[in-house]
Amino acid sequence: MGTLTLLRHAMYGTMISMIASVGFAASAANSHRTDGGWLRQTLVAREAALSRAYNTCNLHALRASLFAGTAIITPDGQRIDPVIDARDRICARLDRQLIPGSVSVRALGDDSALVTGMQRFCGVKARPCAVQGSKFVHLWTLDHGHWRIGWMRRYVGQN
């Protein structure tokens, strides 16, 4: 009987320890996700990676940054596939540039955020770039540990 009681206490102690460690990890993860600085840094980095995908014509990286069916919605309401647009109009012709200081990130719950800013698509050899640019809005969502865009809108002047 003494051995069973000892095993039972050891088992309860182990379960309580596991539950406490899971609870601690979950609260740390939630505070990490809702930290505005971390979210801004992460999504600005994702926008920079999106620019690299456009600028190097890495269509696989571009597609991996998007949920299936994501389209750019233009000011006139057209829906354009971003990968086809990159392939047909941007690759080896234009570079995507984020206008410094224009990017803003707003959390939407724990796993989504709206990223707004100004971008311009400049000729590959155009230095300095004289294109005015356009406002964009991207809805980024955390999906199984990867940030992906589910909605894109371009507001002013299509480049």
N, C-alpha and C positions, 0 to 999 in steps of 0.2 A: 504494500500500500504506500509506503514511503517513497518508493521509486516512481510510482504513477503520479503522486502528488507533485513531486519535484519536476517531472517531465511536463505536467500540466502547467505549472508556474513558468517553466522555461519557454513553453510554447506561447503562453499568453504574453510574456515579456517580449518575445521575438515579434509577435503580431503587432503589439503596441508600438514597438520600435519601427517596424516597417510602415505602419500607418502614419506615424509621425514624420518619417523621412519623406514619404510621398506627399503629405500635406505641405511640408516645408518646400519641397521642390516645386509643387504646383503654385504656391504663393509666390515663389521667386520668379517662376516663369511668367505669371500674370503681371507682376510688377515690371518685369523686363519688357513685356509686350506693350504695356501702357505708358512706358517712359517716353515722353515726347522727344527728347534728344536722341534716344536710340532709334526711334521710328524714323525721324527725319534723316539721320545719318544713313540708315539702311536704305530708305527709298531714294534718296539723292544718289546713292551708289548704284541702285538698280536703274535709275534714269541714265546715269553715265554709262552703264553697261549696255543699255538700249541704244545709246548714241554710238558706242563702239560697234555694236551689231550692224547698225545702219551703215556706218562709215567704212567697215571692212567687208560689207556685203555678206555677212555671216547669217544667212537666212535661217539656218538651224537654230542659232542662238536667239534670233528674233522670234521665231515660232515658239521656242521654249519659254519665252517671256510672256506669252499670250495664252489665254484660255481658247479652246477651239471655238470658232465662230465669232471671235472678236473682230470688230470692224471699226475703222475710223469714220466718225460721223462728221461730215464737212458742214460749213455754214449754210449751204443750200440744201442740207438734208440727205445728201448722198451717203451711201455706206460703201466704204472701200476696204478691201482686204489689205492689211498693212504689209503682209509679206509679198503679195503680188505687186503692190505699189512700190515697195522697196526694189524688187527685182526689175520692174519695168521702167521706173522713173528715177530712182535714187542711186542705185548701185553704179559706182565708177563715174558718176556725174555730180552728185551733191554730197555734202557732209552735213550731218545734223549737229547743230550747236545749241546748247542751252545758254540762254542769256544770263550771265552771272548775276546772282542776287535775286533772280526772279522766281525761284522755286519755293513753293509753299506746300506744307504737308499738314493735312487735317485728319486725325484718327476718326474712324467710324467703327465703334465697337472695339473688340480685342484683335480682330484679324483682318481688318480692311482699312484703307485710307485713301483719301482723295489727294492727288498731287496735281497742283496747278503751276503754271509757269509760262515763260515765253521761250520759244524755240525758233530757230531759223535754219533753213536748208540752203547752204551756200555752194557755189560752184567749187569743185575740188581744188582748183588752182586759184580761186579768187581770194587774194590776200591783200588788204583786209577785206572782210566781208561787208558789203554795203546793203544787204537785204534787211528790211525792217523786221521781219519775223511775224510770228502768229502766236496767239494764246492757245495753250492746250490744257486739257483736263484728262487725267488718267485715273481710273479706279483700280488700285492694286489690292489684291486679296492674297492672304497667306493660305496656301494649299499644300498640305502634307509637307510643310517645311520649306516650300519654295514660293516666293512672291511672283504673282502673275497678274497681268492686266486683263480685266474683264470688260472694260468699257473705255473708249477713247473718243475725245471730241476735240476738234480744231475749230477755233472761233473766228479768227480774223485773217484774211488774206491767205489763200492757199499758195504755197511756194511751188 
